[in-house]
Amino acid sequence: MKIINTTVVILALIAACLTGCKSKEQRLEEEARSEATKFWESRVFGKCAGEFGDYFGKREGKIYQFDPIVLAVASKPSSDDLHVDYEWQGETMLMCGKWRAFENGGWTEWQKEKLNWPSPGIADTGRTASIGKVFGKWIVVYVDTNPTSYKPVDCKEVERLHPPP
């Protein structure tokens, strides 16, 4: 009976590990995705809940709705000595499938994505940033040279729009 109980415990631990154990690289990828999401939400878009469960940004006085937002994170191997202290390093890219703007008291028709970020009438370089973990701290390097970049929108501002999205 003792052998059966020990075997059951061992099998349970193996099963739990197979479904719940993650490698260091997997944990760092998850951390990177979480940090990238926080970064983009603080710099480019706001995510509103409830009936406004989409992503919104503001640019040149207009509110834009993005559907869906796709946030990609990919690790980048480093062979140079400059990045020896990095626990993890990579790139994050923000893309969306379609967008529309609120103007003249209503929402425009949905527009298909151009390149990797909506840029109605204005050439835009897209949204890509370097991300890394150094000495236990996450850093994101992003240089925004476009003076008309999207900024996050307060969801209360979106809720006041009529008709709602």
VORO-702718 format. One record per residue (C-alpha): x, y, z; residue number from 0; residue in three letters. Coordinates in steps of 0.25 Angstrom, whole numbers, plus 2048, in hexadecimal, padded with zeros to 3 digits. Layout:
REM VORO-702718
rec x X; y Y; z Z; pos NUM; code ALA
...
***
This chain:
REM VORO-702718
rec x 800; y 800; z 800; pos 0; code MET
rec x 80C; y 809; z 803; pos 1; code LYS
rec x 812; y 807; z 7F5; pos 2; code ILE
rec x 804; y 80B; z 7EF; pos 3; code ILE
rec x 803; y 817; z 7F7; pos 4; code ASN
rec x 811; y 81C; z 7F4; pos 5; code THR
rec x 80F; y 819; z 7E5; pos 6; code THR
rec x 802; y 821; z 7E5; pos 7; code VAL
rec x 809; y 82C; z 7EB; pos 8; code VAL
rec x 814; y 82C; z 7E1; pos 9; code ILE
rec x 80B; y 82B; z 7D5; pos 10; code LEU
rec x 802; y 837; z 7DB; pos 11; code ALA
rec x 80F; y 83F; z 7DC; pos 12; code LEU
rec x 814; y 83B; z 7CE; pos 13; code ILE
rec x 806; y 83F; z 7C8; pos 14; code ALA
rec x 806; y 84C; z 7D0; pos 15; code ALA
rec x 813; y 84F; z 7CB; pos 16; code CYS
rec x 810; y 84C; z 7BD; pos 17; code LEU
rec x 804; y 855; z 7BD; pos 18; code THR
rec x 809; y 860; z 7C6; pos 19; code GLY
rec x 818; y 860; z 7C6; pos 20; code CYS
rec x 81E; y 86B; z 7BD; pos 21; code LYS
rec x 82D; y 86D; z 7B9; pos 22; code SER
rec x 834; y 879; z 7BD; pos 23; code LYS
rec x 833; y 87E; z 7AE; pos 24; code GLU
rec x 824; y 87C; z 7AE; pos 25; code GLN
rec x 822; y 884; z 7BB; pos 26; code ARG
rec x 82B; y 88F; z 7B6; pos 27; code LEU
rec x 823; y 88F; z 7A9; pos 28; code GLU
rec x 816; y 891; z 7B1; pos 29; code GLU
rec x 81C; y 89C; z 7BA; pos 30; code GLU
rec x 821; y 8A3; z 7AD; pos 31; code ALA
rec x 812; y 8A2; z 7A7; pos 32; code ARG
rec x 80D; y 8A8; z 7B4; pos 33; code SER
rec x 817; y 8B3; z 7B4; pos 34; code GLU
rec x 815; y 8B6; z 7A6; pos 35; code ALA
rec x 806; y 8B7; z 7A8; pos 36; code THR
rec x 808; y 8C1; z 7B4; pos 37; code LYS
rec x 811; y 8C9; z 7AB; pos 38; code PHE
rec x 808; y 8CA; z 79F; pos 39; code TRP
rec x 7FC; y 8CD; z 7A8; pos 40; code GLU
rec x 804; y 8D8; z 7AE; pos 41; code SER
rec x 809; y 8DE; z 7A1; pos 42; code ARG
rec x 7FF; y 8DB; z 795; pos 43; code VAL
rec x 7F2; y 8D6; z 799; pos 44; code PHE
rec x 7E8; y 8D4; z 7A4; pos 45; code GLY
rec x 7DF; y 8C7; z 7A6; pos 46; code LYS
rec x 7D1; y 8CA; z 7AA; pos 47; code CYS
rec x 7C8; y 8BF; z 7B1; pos 48; code ALA
rec x 7B9; y 8BC; z 7B0; pos 49; code GLY
rec x 7B2; y 8C0; z 7A3; pos 50; code GLU
rec x 7BF; y 8C7; z 79F; pos 51; code PHE
rec x 7C7; y 8BB; z 7A0; pos 52; code GLY
rec x 7D1; y 8C0; z 795; pos 53; code ASP
rec x 7DE; y 8C8; z 794; pos 54; code TYR
rec x 7DE; y 8D7; z 792; pos 55; code PHE
rec x 7E8; y 8E1; z 78F; pos 56; code GLY
rec x 7E8; y 8F0; z 78C; pos 57; code LYS
rec x 7EF; y 8F8; z 781; pos 58; code ARG
rec x 7ED; y 906; z 77C; pos 59; code GLU
rec x 7E1; y 908; z 785; pos 60; code GLY
rec x 7DA; y 8FB; z 77F; pos 61; code LYS
rec x 7D7; y 8EF; z 786; pos 62; code ILE
rec x 7DA; y 8E2; z 77F; pos 63; code TYR
rec x 7D5; y 8D4; z 782; pos 64; code GLN
rec x 7DE; y 8C8; z 77F; pos 65; code PHE
rec x 7D9; y 8BA; z 77C; pos 66; code ASP
rec x 7E0; y 8B1; z 780; pos 67; code PRO
rec x 7ED; y 8B5; z 786; pos 68; code ILE
rec x 7F8; y 8AB; z 784; pos 69; code VAL
rec x 804; y 8AC; z 78D; pos 70; code LEU
rec x 810; y 8A3; z 789; pos 71; code ALA
rec x 81C; y 8A1; z 791; pos 72; code VAL
rec x 828; y 899; z 78C; pos 73; code ALA
rec x 835; y 896; z 792; pos 74; code SER
rec x 842; y 89A; z 78B; pos 75; code LYS
rec x 84F; y 892; z 78D; pos 76; code PRO
rec x 85B; y 89B; z 790; pos 77; code SER
rec x 869; y 897; z 78C; pos 78; code SER
rec x 870; y 8A5; z 790; pos 79; code ASP
rec x 876; y 8A8; z 79D; pos 80; code ASP
rec x 86D; y 8B5; z 79F; pos 81; code LEU
rec x 861; y 8AC; z 7A3; pos 82; code HIS
rec x 868; y 8A2; z 7AC; pos 83; code VAL
rec x 860; y 8A7; z 7B8; pos 84; code ASP
rec x 853; y 8A5; z 7B2; pos 85; code TYR
rec x 84A; y 899; z 7B8; pos 86; code GLU
rec x 841; y 89B; z 7AC; pos 87; code TRP
rec x 841; y 8A4; z 7A0; pos 88; code GLN
rec x 838; y 8A6; z 794; pos 89; code GLY
rec x 82E; y 8AE; z 78C; pos 90; code GLU
rec x 81F; y 8B2; z 78E; pos 91; code THR
rec x 816; y 8B6; z 782; pos 92; code MET
rec x 808; y 8BC; z 783; pos 93; code LEU
rec x 7FF; y 8B9; z 777; pos 94; code MET
rec x 7F0; y 8BA; z 775; pos 95; code CYS
rec x 7E7; y 8B4; z 76B; pos 96; code GLY
rec x 7DD; y 8BF; z 768; pos 97; code LYS
rec x 7DA; y 8CD; z 76E; pos 98; code TRP
rec x 7D0; y 8D8; z 76D; pos 99; code ARG
rec x 7CF; y 8E7; z 772; pos 100; code ALA
rec x 7C5; y 8EF; z 779; pos 101; code PHE
rec x 7C2; y 8FB; z 771; pos 102; code GLU
rec x 7B7; y 905; z 76E; pos 103; code ASN
rec x 7AE; y 8FE; z 779; pos 104; code GLY
rec x 7B0; y 8F0; z 775; pos 105; code GLY
rec x 7B9; y 8E4; z 772; pos 106; code TRP
rec x 7BF; y 8E3; z 764; pos 107; code THR
rec x 7BE; y 8D5; z 75D; pos 108; code GLU
rec x 7C9; y 8CB; z 761; pos 109; code TRP
rec x 7D5; y 8CC; z 759; pos 110; code GLN
rec x 7DF; y 8C1; z 756; pos 111; code LYS
rec x 7ED; y 8C2; z 75C; pos 112; code GLU
rec x 7F8; y 8C9; z 755; pos 113; code LYS
rec x 806; y 8C3; z 757; pos 114; code LEU
rec x 806; y 8C0; z 766; pos 115; code ASN
rec x 7FE; y 8CC; z 76C; pos 116; code TRP
rec x 7F3; y 8D5; z 767; pos 117; code PRO
rec x 7F8; y 8E2; z 761; pos 118; code SER
rec x 7ED; y 8E9; z 75A; pos 119; code PRO
rec x 7F4; y 8F2; z 750; pos 120; code GLY
rec x 801; y 8F3; z 758; pos 121; code ILE
rec x 80D; y 8EA; z 756; pos 122; code ALA
rec x 810; y 8E2; z 763; pos 123; code ASP
rec x 81B; y 8DA; z 767; pos 124; code THR
rec x 813; y 8D0; z 76E; pos 125; code GLY
rec x 815; y 8CC; z 77D; pos 126; code ARG
rec x 821; y 8C4; z 780; pos 127; code THR
rec x 82A; y 8C4; z 78D; pos 128; code ALA
rec x 835; y 8BD; z 793; pos 129; code SER
rec x 833; y 8B7; z 7A0; pos 130; code ILE
rec x 83C; y 8B0; z 7AA; pos 131; code GLY
rec x 83E; y 8AB; z 7B8; pos 132; code LYS
rec x 84B; y 8B0; z 7BE; pos 133; code VAL
rec x 84F; y 8AD; z 7CD; pos 134; code PHE
rec x 841; y 8A9; z 7D0; pos 135; code GLY
rec x 83A; y 8B6; z 7CA; pos 136; code LYS
rec x 833; y 8B7; z 7BD; pos 137; code TRP
rec x 836; y 8C2; z 7B3; pos 138; code ILE
rec x 82F; y 8C7; z 7A6; pos 139; code VAL
rec x 837; y 8CF; z 79C; pos 140; code VAL
rec x 82D; y 8D7; z 793; pos 141; code TYR
rec x 830; y 8E3; z 78B; pos 142; code VAL
rec x 824; y 8EA; z 786; pos 143; code ASP
rec x 827; y 8F4; z 77C; pos 144; code THR
rec x 819; y 8F6; z 777; pos 145; code ASN
rec x 813; y 903; z 77D; pos 146; code PRO
rec x 805; y 8FE; z 779; pos 147; code THR
rec x 806; y 8F0; z 780; pos 148; code SER
rec x 7FB; y 8EA; z 787; pos 149; code TYR
rec x 7F9; y 8EC; z 796; pos 150; code LYS
rec x 7F0; y 8E4; z 7A0; pos 151; code PRO
rec x 7E2; y 8E8; z 7A2; pos 152; code VAL
rec x 7DB; y 8E9; z 7AF; pos 153; code ASP
rec x 7CF; y 8DF; z 7AE; pos 154; code CYS
rec x 7C6; y 8EA; z 7B4; pos 155; code LYS
rec x 7C8; y 8F2; z 7A8; pos 156; code GLU
rec x 7C4; y 8E6; z 79F; pos 157; code VAL
rec x 7B8; y 8E4; z 7A7; pos 158; code GLU
rec x 7B3; y 8F2; z 7A4; pos 159; code ARG
rec x 7B3; y 8F0; z 795; pos 160; code LEU
rec x 7A6; y 8EE; z 78E; pos 161; code HIS
rec x 7A2; y 8E5; z 788; pos 162; code PRO
rec x 7AB; y 8DB; z 790; pos 163; code PRO
rec x 7B5; y 8D2; z 788; pos 164; code PRO
***
